[in-house]
Amino acid sequence: MRSPHSLAIPSPLGLLRLRSEEPRDQDFRFRLFCDSRLPEWYRVCLEPAVREALMRMQFESQTTTYAQRFPRARFDIIELEGEPIGRIVVNRPGPFIHIVDHAIVPSLRNRGLGTAIMLALMDEAAAASIPMRLKVADANDPSLKLYRRLGFTPIEEAPFYIELEWTAPHPA
């Protein structure tokens, strides 16, 4: 179930707004998808048209897979001052909050925006007394650094991915 309402989160750069994805966000989402994978493509020499077609195919595959696997997840565009700057997909299956996908445009990374969003979700998890979980590519050092700094710990390792979990500290 996709929530039609928006959510406001304070950040170091101003108020972030999470709002439900809409069809008009397709182009932004595709650019963000590509920007989030560009380092992989620097190692592979493909002609631009081939790379574009391959990226479109992967984007469509991810979009379809997420919709099928997480039909009740909240699919949000992250906005700053009315401009889209990221995307987050959060599934709440019951016993934990699952961050399915989270990306910020490259020009605004490492400026506290991802941290602000994660802290807001961690507050939600703590209030509900449930953990948060996510999977991250084992080669994604910036994301791993963020999640470990926030207190996430590995619970499972698979080829190319690490599943992490955060549980609110128990009051003393």
N, CA and C of each residue as an Amber inpcrd file, in Angstrom:
protein
   516
   0.8470000  -1.1680000   0.0000000   0.0000000   0.0000000   0.0000000
   0.8920000   1.2310000   0.0000000   0.7220000   2.0740000  -0.9690000
   1.5320000   3.2790000  -1.0770000   0.7820000   4.4300000  -0.4380000
   1.4470000   5.0730000   0.4990000   0.8150000   6.1520000   1.2420000
   0.8050000   7.4340000   0.4230000  -0.3400000   8.1190000   0.3220000
  -0.4100000   9.3380000  -0.4780000   0.1540000  10.5580000   0.2440000
   0.3510000  10.4760000   1.5410000   0.8040000  11.6450000   2.2910000
   2.3200000  11.7890000   2.2290000   2.7610000  12.9870000   2.5930000
   4.2020000  13.2200000   2.6000000   4.6970000  13.2420000   4.0450000
   6.0050000  13.1120000   4.1790000   6.6460000  13.0810000   5.4790000
   7.7670000  14.1090000   5.4560000   7.8690000  14.9430000   6.4710000
   8.9160000  15.9620000   6.5460000   9.9750000  15.5400000   7.5560000
  11.2540000  15.7200000   7.1630000  12.3850000  15.3380000   8.0120000
  13.3930000  16.4820000   8.0120000  13.7390000  17.0230000   9.1840000
  14.7710000  18.0680000   9.2200000  16.1340000  17.4850000   8.8280000
  16.9290000  18.2930000   8.1220000  18.2690000  17.8580000   7.7180000
  19.2140000  19.0530000   7.7990000  20.5190000  18.8240000   7.6860000
  21.4750000  19.9340000   7.7280000  21.2860000  20.9540000   6.5950000
  20.6520000  20.5440000   5.4920000  20.4640000  21.4560000   4.3570000
  19.0560000  22.0260000   4.2740000  18.2140000  21.6730000   5.2140000
  16.8290000  22.1480000   5.1920000  15.8700000  20.9880000   5.3470000
  14.5990000  21.3060000   5.2410000  13.5590000  20.3010000   5.4370000
  13.4620000  19.3870000   4.2170000  13.5910000  18.0870000   4.4570000
  13.4010000  17.0900000   3.4090000  11.9430000  16.6710000   3.4140000
  11.4040000  16.4260000   2.2570000  10.0330000  15.9530000   2.1400000
  10.0500000  14.6250000   1.4000000   9.4680000  13.6140000   2.0020000
   9.2940000  12.3270000   1.3520000   7.8520000  12.2620000   0.8810000
   7.6890000  12.0980000  -0.4230000   6.3390000  12.0120000  -0.9770000
   6.2500000  10.7950000  -1.8830000   5.0590000  10.2660000  -2.0090000
   4.8540000   9.0710000  -2.8240000   5.3040000   9.3020000  -4.2640000
   5.9440000   8.2880000  -4.8200000   6.3360000   8.3520000  -6.2290000
   5.1090000   8.5070000  -7.1030000   5.3210000   9.1820000  -8.2260000
   4.2670000   9.3690000  -9.2160000   4.8460000   9.0530000 -10.5890000
   4.0020000   8.8170000 -11.5850000   4.5170000   8.5360000 -12.9290000
   5.4630000   9.6240000 -13.4550000   5.2370000  10.8800000 -13.0810000
   6.0970000  11.9740000 -13.5470000   7.5330000  11.8650000 -13.0240000
   7.7780000  10.9920000 -12.0480000   9.1110000  10.8200000 -11.4650000
   9.9730000   9.8160000 -12.2330000   9.4290000   9.1910000 -13.2590000
  10.1310000   8.1230000 -13.9800000  11.5060000   8.5630000 -14.5000000
  11.5990000   9.7130000 -15.1460000  12.8800000  10.1750000 -15.6930000
  13.8960000  10.4330000 -14.5810000  13.4510000  11.0900000 -13.5150000
  14.3530000  11.3410000 -12.3790000  14.8400000  10.0230000 -11.7930000
  13.9230000   9.0900000 -11.5970000  14.2990000   7.7920000 -11.0180000
  15.3170000   7.0660000 -11.8980000  15.1370000   7.1390000 -13.2130000
  16.0930000   6.4810000 -14.1120000  17.4650000   7.1410000 -14.0120000
  17.5260000   8.4680000 -13.9970000  18.8200000   9.1570000 -13.8650000
  19.4930000   8.7920000 -12.5470000  18.7280000   8.7690000 -11.4530000
  19.2730000   8.4080000 -10.1480000  19.7680000   6.9640000 -10.1580000
  19.0080000   6.0740000 -10.7640000  19.4100000   4.6720000 -10.8910000
  20.7580000   4.5820000 -11.6010000  20.9060000   5.2830000 -12.7150000
  22.1660000   5.2600000 -13.4720000  23.2980000   5.8790000 -12.6610000
  23.0320000   7.0160000 -12.0240000  24.0640000   7.6860000 -11.2260000
  24.5450000   6.8160000 -10.0760000  23.6750000   5.9770000  -9.5790000
  24.0290000   5.1070000  -8.4560000  24.8500000   3.9010000  -8.8940000
  24.9790000   3.7090000 -10.1940000  25.7170000   2.5620000 -10.7070000
  26.8720000   2.9420000 -11.6160000  27.1080000   4.2190000 -11.8180000
  28.1420000   4.6540000 -12.7580000  29.5340000   4.0840000 -12.5050000
  30.0160000   3.9820000 -11.2760000  31.3740000   3.4470000 -11.1060000
  31.5600000   2.0680000 -11.7380000  30.5180000   1.2400000 -11.7230000
  30.6100000  -0.0720000 -12.3570000  30.8680000   0.0690000 -13.8540000
  30.2790000   1.0990000 -14.4660000  30.3730000   1.2380000 -15.9250000
  31.6940000   1.8410000 -16.3720000  32.4120000   2.4860000 -15.4610000
  33.7140000   3.0030000 -15.8490000  34.6840000   1.8610000 -16.1200000
  34.4240000   0.7000000 -15.5400000  35.2900000  -0.4620000 -15.7330000
  34.9150000  -1.2550000 -16.9760000  33.7560000  -0.9750000 -17.5440000
  33.2770000  -1.7030000 -18.7100000  33.1430000  -0.7230000 -19.8720000
  33.7930000  -1.0340000 -20.9330000  33.7390000  -0.1500000 -22.1040000
  32.6120000  -0.6040000 -23.0200000  31.4990000   0.0740000 -22.9320000
  30.3620000  -0.1930000 -23.8010000  30.0280000   1.0840000 -24.5640000
  29.5370000   0.9130000 -25.7530000  29.0930000   2.0820000 -26.5010000
  27.9050000   2.6930000 -25.7730000  27.7640000   4.0320000 -25.8270000
  26.6880000   4.7000000 -25.0790000  25.2980000   4.1350000 -25.3380000
  24.9620000   3.8250000 -26.5800000  23.6220000   3.2960000 -26.8740000
  23.4070000   1.9330000 -26.2290000  24.4410000   1.1100000 -26.2190000
  24.3530000  -0.2160000 -25.5990000  24.2220000  -0.0620000 -24.0890000
  25.0420000   0.8240000 -23.5130000  24.9810000   1.0630000 -22.0710000
  23.5950000   1.5770000 -21.6790000  23.0460000   2.5310000 -22.4570000
  21.7020000   3.0790000 -22.1910000  20.6550000   1.9760000 -22.2180000
  20.7050000   1.1200000 -23.2370000  19.7250000   0.0370000 -23.3470000
  19.8450000  -0.9330000 -22.1740000  21.0710000  -1.2560000 -21.8050000
  21.2870000  -2.1690000 -20.6850000  20.7960000  -1.5550000 -19.3760000
  21.0870000  -0.2800000 -19.1640000  20.6280000   0.3970000 -17.9460000
  19.1050000   0.4660000 -17.9050000  18.4680000   0.7440000 -19.0350000
  16.9910000   0.7820000 -19.0800000  16.4090000  -0.5770000 -18.7260000
  17.0210000  -1.6240000 -19.2590000  16.5430000  -2.9780000 -18.9710000
  16.6840000  -3.2810000 -17.4730000  17.8250000  -2.9340000 -16.8800000
  18.0300000  -3.1760000 -15.4530000  17.0740000  -2.3390000 -14.6020000
  16.8550000  -1.0890000 -15.0120000  15.9390000  -0.2060000 -14.2910000
  14.5210000  -0.7830000 -14.3020000  14.0640000  -1.1990000 -15.4760000
  12.7130000  -1.7660000 -15.5840000  12.6060000  -3.0500000 -14.7780000
  13.6490000  -3.8460000 -14.7970000  13.6550000  -5.0870000 -14.0220000
  13.5610000  -4.7940000 -12.5280000  14.3510000  -3.8270000 -12.0540000
  14.2980000  -3.4690000 -10.6380000  12.9170000  -2.9370000 -10.2690000
  12.3590000  -2.0640000 -11.1050000  11.0410000  -1.4820000 -10.8390000
   9.9790000  -2.5720000 -10.7100000   9.9850000  -3.5190000 -11.6390000
   9.0100000  -4.6060000 -11.6200000   9.2230000  -5.5150000 -10.4140000
  10.4760000  -5.8520000 -10.1370000  10.7870000  -6.7380000  -9.0140000
  10.3620000  -6.1260000  -7.6890000  10.6980000  -4.8510000  -7.4760000
  10.3110000  -4.1980000  -6.2220000   8.7900000  -4.1660000  -6.0640000
   8.0760000  -3.8380000  -7.1260000   6.6090000  -3.7750000  -7.0440000
   6.0130000  -5.1410000  -6.7070000   6.5960000  -6.2040000  -7.2570000
   6.0910000  -7.5490000  -6.9880000   6.4890000  -8.0650000  -5.6170000
   7.7410000  -7.8570000  -5.2320000   8.2310000  -8.3990000  -3.9560000
   7.7800000  -7.5990000  -2.7420000   7.5140000  -6.3120000  -2.9450000
   7.1680000  -5.4350000  -1.8150000   5.9020000  -4.6270000  -2.1370000
   4.7850000  -5.2970000  -2.3440000   3.5670000  -4.5950000  -2.7820000
   3.0130000  -3.6060000  -1.7610000   3.3730000  -3.7560000  -0.4970000
   2.8680000  -2.8360000   0.5290000   3.9200000  -1.8120000   0.9580000
   5.0550000  -1.8070000   0.2900000   6.1220000  -0.8700000   0.6450000
   5.7240000   0.5550000   0.2770000   6.3840000   1.4760000   0.9250000
   6.2120000   2.8930000   0.6130000   7.3570000   3.2830000  -0.3280000
   7.0200000   3.7440000  -1.5260000   7.9800000   4.1570000  -2.5490000
   7.9540000   5.6830000  -2.5800000   9.0040000   6.3110000  -2.0650000
   9.0170000   7.7730000  -1.9390000  10.1340000   8.4400000  -2.7250000
   9.8310000   9.6340000  -3.1900000  10.8250000  10.5480000  -3.7490000
  11.2110000  11.4840000  -2.6070000  12.5060000  11.7210000  -2.4690000
  13.0170000  12.6390000  -1.4510000  13.1920000  13.9980000  -2.1220000
  12.5760000  15.0260000  -1.5490000  12.6950000  16.3700000  -2.1030000
  13.3600000  17.3080000  -1.1110000  14.1130000  18.2600000  -1.6390000
  14.6970000  19.3520000  -0.8680000  14.3110000  20.6220000  -1.5960000
  13.6030000  21.5060000  -0.9080000  13.1240000  22.7540000  -1.5010000
  12.3470000  22.4940000  -2.7900000  11.5220000  21.4510000  -2.7830000
  10.6590000  21.1470000  -3.9190000  11.3270000  20.4320000  -5.0760000
  12.6320000  20.1780000  -4.9790000  13.3580000  19.4960000  -6.0500000
  13.6470000  18.0530000  -5.6500000  13.4360000  17.1040000  -6.5550000
  13.7610000  15.7180000  -6.2250000  15.2690000  15.5370000  -6.1010000
  15.6850000  14.9190000  -4.9900000  17.1160000  14.7010000  -4.7560000
  17.4300000  13.2440000  -4.4160000  16.3990000  12.4000000  -4.3290000
  16.6530000  11.0170000  -3.9740000  15.3890000  10.1830000  -3.9820000
  15.5810000   8.9510000  -3.5710000  14.4820000   8.0020000  -3.5170000
  14.7280000   7.0550000  -2.3480000  13.6360000   6.6290000  -1.7220000
  13.7300000   5.6140000  -0.6800000  12.5120000   4.7070000  -0.7730000
  12.7700000   3.4180000  -0.6180000  11.7100000   2.4110000  -0.5990000
  11.7910000   1.7280000   0.7570000  10.7030000   1.8050000   1.5130000
  10.6730000   1.2360000   2.8590000   9.5040000   0.2540000   2.9490000
   9.8340000  -0.9680000   3.3280000   8.8310000  -1.9970000   3.5230000
   8.6820000  -2.2270000   5.0210000   7.4440000  -2.3590000   5.4650000
   7.1700000  -2.6070000   6.8810000   6.4060000  -3.9220000   6.9960000
   7.1580000  -5.0450000   6.9290000   6.4910000  -6.3450000   6.9260000
   5.9480000  -6.7760000   8.2800000   6.1620000  -6.0160000   9.3330000
   5.6490000  -6.3880000  10.6520000   6.7350000  -6.4550000  11.6920000
   7.5790000  -7.4970000  11.6610000   8.5490000  -7.6500000  12.7370000
   9.7870000  -6.7500000  12.6170000   9.9210000  -6.0210000  11.5090000
  11.0450000  -5.0910000  11.3460000  10.7340000  -4.0870000  10.2460000
  11.5020000  -3.0170000  10.1880000  11.4230000  -2.0490000   9.0960000
  12.5420000  -2.4050000   8.1240000  12.1790000  -2.5890000   6.8740000
  13.1350000  -3.0240000   5.8520000  13.3880000  -1.8780000   4.8550000
  14.6270000  -1.4040000   4.8140000  15.0100000  -0.4070000   3.8200000
  15.3660000  -1.1910000   2.5600000  14.5210000  -1.1070000   1.5500000
  14.7070000  -1.8530000   0.3080000  15.7060000  -1.1320000  -0.5940000
  15.5760000   0.1810000  -0.6760000  16.4300000   0.9760000  -1.5570000
  16.5030000   2.3870000  -1.0000000  17.6710000   3.0080000  -1.1590000
  17.8760000   4.3630000  -0.6470000  19.0010000   4.9920000  -1.4670000
  18.7160000   6.0870000  -2.1520000  19.7450000   6.7470000  -2.9640000
  19.5210000   8.2520000  -2.9630000  20.6220000   8.9730000  -2.9440000
  20.6420000  10.4380000  -3.0170000  21.4720000  10.8090000  -4.2500000
  21.1120000  11.9090000  -4.9230000  21.8910000  12.3330000  -6.0880000
  23.3410000  12.5530000  -5.6660000  24.2900000  12.2100000  -6.5370000
  25.7120000  12.2960000  -6.1700000  26.1550000  13.6630000  -5.6520000
  25.6400000  14.7450000  -6.2020000  26.0860000  16.0830000  -5.7840000
  25.7110000  16.4260000  -4.3500000  24.7750000  15.6880000  -3.7570000
  24.3410000  15.9830000  -2.3820000  24.6940000  14.8770000  -1.3890000
  25.4820000  13.9180000  -1.8170000  25.8960000  12.8530000  -0.9050000
  26.9370000  13.3810000   0.0800000  27.0210000  12.7170000   1.2070000
  27.9810000  13.0710000   2.2720000  27.7210000  14.4570000   2.8490000
  26.4500000  14.8330000   2.9160000  26.0900000  16.1360000   3.4830000
  25.0460000  15.9980000   4.5820000  24.8520000  14.7750000   5.0800000
  23.9630000  14.5510000   6.2160000  22.5270000  14.2300000   5.8680000
  22.1820000  14.1890000   4.5800000  20.7890000  13.9390000   4.2000000
  20.3880000  12.4870000   4.4540000  21.2370000  11.5560000   4.0300000
  20.9520000  10.1390000   4.2770000  20.9070000   9.8310000   5.7590000
  21.8170000  10.4450000   6.5050000  21.8250000  10.2610000   7.9610000
  20.5190000  10.7480000   8.5760000  20.0450000  11.9180000   8.1540000
  18.7950000  12.4690000   8.7010000  17.6240000  11.5290000   8.4380000
  17.5580000  10.9910000   7.2380000  16.4620000  10.0760000   6.8970000
  16.5660000   8.7960000   7.7170000  17.7650000   8.2490000   7.8000000
  17.9430000   7.0120000   8.5650000  17.6090000   7.2220000  10.0440000
  18.0250000   8.3500000  10.6050000  17.7180000   8.6200000  12.0180000
  16.2140000   8.7180000  12.2490000  15.4840000   9.3280000  11.3190000
  14.0220000   9.4120000  11.4490000  13.4110000   8.0080000  11.4290000
  13.9000000   7.1520000  10.5420000  13.3940000   5.7810000  10.4860000
  13.8050000   4.9780000  11.7170000  14.9940000   5.2460000  12.2320000
  15.4400000   4.5690000  13.4540000  14.5610000   4.9830000  14.6340000
  14.1540000   6.2500000  14.6790000  13.2300000   6.7020000  15.7340000
  11.9070000   5.9470000  15.6280000  11.4190000   5.7780000  14.4000000
  10.1780000   5.0260000  14.1830000  10.3280000   3.5860000  14.6700000
  11.4490000   2.9570000  14.3140000  11.6870000   1.5710000  14.7370000
  11.7910000   1.4730000  16.2500000  12.5030000   2.4120000  16.8780000
  12.6580000   2.3950000  18.3390000  11.3020000   2.5550000  19.0200000
  10.4690000   3.4720000  18.5050000   9.1440000   3.6870000  19.0980000
   8.2670000   2.4360000  18.9990000   8.4670000   1.6590000  17.9260000
   7.6860000   0.4320000  17.7400000   8.3790000  -0.7880000  18.3490000
   9.5640000  -0.5920000  18.9150000  10.3580000  -1.6870000  19.4950000
  10.6340000  -2.8090000  18.4960000  10.9620000  -2.4020000  17.2740000
  11.3230000  -3.3780000  16.2400000  12.6580000  -2.9670000  15.6040000
  13.3940000  -3.9170000  15.0490000  14.6660000  -3.5840000  14.4010000
  14.4630000  -3.0370000  12.9910000  15.5390000  -2.5090000  12.4310000
  15.5860000  -2.1030000  11.0230000  16.5790000  -3.0290000  10.3310000
  16.2790000  -3.3610000   9.0720000  17.1800000  -4.2010000   8.2870000
  17.3540000  -3.6240000   6.8930000  18.4910000  -3.9340000   6.3110000
  18.7690000  -3.5570000   4.9320000  19.8910000  -4.4050000   4.3980000
  19.9930000  -4.4460000   3.0700000  21.1060000  -5.1250000   2.4140000
  21.8830000  -4.0760000   1.6420000  23.1940000  -4.2430000   1.6370000
  24.0570000  -3.3040000   0.9340000  25.1400000  -4.0970000   0.2090000
  25.5290000  -3.6020000  -0.9610000  26.5990000  -4.2630000  -1.7040000
  27.8760000  -4.2220000  -0.8760000  28.5680000  -5.3280000  -0.8050000
  29.7760000  -5.3700000   0.0200000  30.8750000  -4.4480000  -0.5040000
  30.7600000  -3.9950000  -1.7500000  31.7300000  -3.0600000  -2.3220000
  31.3060000  -1.6030000  -2.1560000  30.1400000  -1.3600000  -1.5500000
  29.6350000   0.0060000  -1.3880000  30.1580000   0.5900000  -0.0730000
  31.4260000   0.9580000  -0.0850000  32.0690000   1.4430000   1.1370000
  31.3940000   2.6680000   1.7520000  30.9670000   3.6760000   0.9610000
  30.3210000   4.8360000   1.5940000  29.0510000   4.4580000   2.3690000
  28.2250000   3.6010000   1.7850000  26.9980000   3.2000000   2.4830000
  27.3050000   2.3420000   3.6980000  28.2380000   1.4100000   3.5540000
  28.6210000   0.5820000   4.7050000  29.1380000   1.4480000   5.8500000
  29.9320000   2.4510000   5.5200000  30.4680000   3.3560000   6.5420000
  29.3280000   4.0830000   7.2710000  28.3540000   4.5840000   6.5020000
  27.1990000   5.2670000   7.1070000  26.4470000   4.3300000   8.0400000
  26.0870000   3.1520000   7.5460000  25.2750000   2.2420000   8.3430000
  26.0120000   1.7580000   9.5860000  27.2890000   1.4820000   9.4620000
  28.0580000   1.0620000  10.6470000  28.1760000   2.1920000  11.6560000
  28.3680000   3.4250000  11.1600000  28.4360000   4.5870000  12.0620000
  27.1220000   4.7480000  12.8320000  26.0050000   4.4040000  12.1900000
  24.6970000   4.5190000  12.8370000  24.3890000   3.3360000  13.7610000
  25.2620000   2.3460000  13.7890000  25.0750000   1.2270000  14.7170000
  24.5180000  -0.0390000  14.1000000  24.4230000  -0.1030000  12.7800000
  23.9770000  -1.3310000  12.1250000  25.0890000  -2.3700000  12.2250000
  24.6960000  -3.6280000  12.4120000  25.6790000  -4.7140000  12.4880000
  25.3100000  -5.8000000  11.4770000  26.3150000  -6.4830000  10.9380000
  26.0420000  -7.5540000   9.9700000  25.2990000  -8.7150000  10.6250000
  24.2970000  -9.2390000   9.9220000  23.5980000 -10.4350000  10.4080000
  23.6960000 -11.5700000   9.4050000  24.0340000 -11.2510000   8.1440000
  24.1930000 -12.2950000   7.1330000  25.0230000 -11.7530000   5.9830000
  25.9110000 -12.5960000   5.4840000  26.7140000 -12.2240000   4.3260000
  26.4490000 -13.2210000   3.2170000  26.2620000 -12.6880000   2.0110000
  26.0560000 -13.4990000   0.8200000  26.9980000 -12.9500000  -0.2450000
  27.1690000 -13.6750000  -1.3310000  28.0260000 -13.1170000  -2.3780000
  27.5310000 -11.7280000  -2.8120000  28.4010000 -10.7690000  -2.7200000
  28.1900000  -9.3860000  -3.1550000  27.3630000  -8.5220000  -2.2040000
  26.6830000  -9.0990000  -1.2230000  25.8240000  -8.3140000  -0.3300000
  26.0350000  -8.6790000   1.1310000  25.7520000  -7.6950000   1.9840000
  25.7620000  -7.8970000   3.4270000  24.4160000  -7.4150000   3.9500000
  23.7470000  -8.2330000   4.7560000  22.5090000  -7.7920000   5.4050000
  22.8890000  -7.2460000   6.7740000  22.3850000  -6.0550000   7.0690000
  22.6750000  -5.3720000   8.3210000  21.3930000  -5.1730000   9.0980000
  21.5430000  -5.0670000  10.4320000  20.3760000  -4.8290000  11.2870000
  20.7570000  -3.8090000  12.3470000  19.7780000  -3.0040000  12.6960000
  19.9110000  -2.0440000  13.8050000  18.7740000  -2.3110000  14.7650000
  19.1080000  -2.3710000  16.0390000  18.1190000  -2.5110000  17.0970000
  18.3470000  -1.4070000  18.0970000  17.2870000  -0.7680000  18.5060000
  17.4100000   0.3210000  19.4780000  18.0000000  -0.2070000  20.7820000
  18.9000000   0.5760000  21.3740000  19.4590000   0.1490000  22.6600000
  18.3540000   0.0920000  23.7100000  18.4600000  -0.8780000  24.5870000
  17.4750000  -0.9970000  25.6610000  17.8150000   0.0140000  26.7440000
  16.7980000   0.6730000  27.2980000  17.0740000   1.6410000  28.3770000
  17.6960000   0.9360000  29.5800000  18.6060000   1.6160000  30.2190000
  19.3170000   1.0240000  31.3720000  18.4690000   1.0410000  32.6110000
